[in-house]
Amino acid sequence: MPEAMPERAAKEWRKVLGVLVAQRKIASHELPIVDAYCRIVSHIADCEAAIAIHGLTMVSPTGETKRRPETTMLKEFHATLARLAGELGLTPASRTKNKGGAVGDDEDDALGDI
């Protein structure tokens, strides 16, 4: 697992990577994609927590009601998450395309420190 990963991201790392390795649908050189995916999951949780505390809108210094920045970030994070999930074969549609047997990763390859 990458160092300095937030707890929520680390939990997602263990869950997702366990499935991908068991199904032989990940190569070691693709681990940065898994890392990014897991960190995005953590960022989404952070945005949702901020929105739960502060609401969807805020009042600007000029008195105008505006969307909180977290709402925009949440939208961007969800778009990125969907793209990465597709790359990793984590969505129903992408699972049929990702047949596994990642090139370069066979029985002898060591993913032991993942």
Buried (B, 14 or more C-beta within 10 A) or exposed (E): BBEEBBEBBBBBBEEBBEBBBEBBBBBEEBBEEBBBBBBBBBBBBBBEEBBEEEEEEBEEEEEEEEEBEBBEBBEEBEEBBBEBBBBBBBBEEBBEEBEEEBEEBEEEEEEEEB
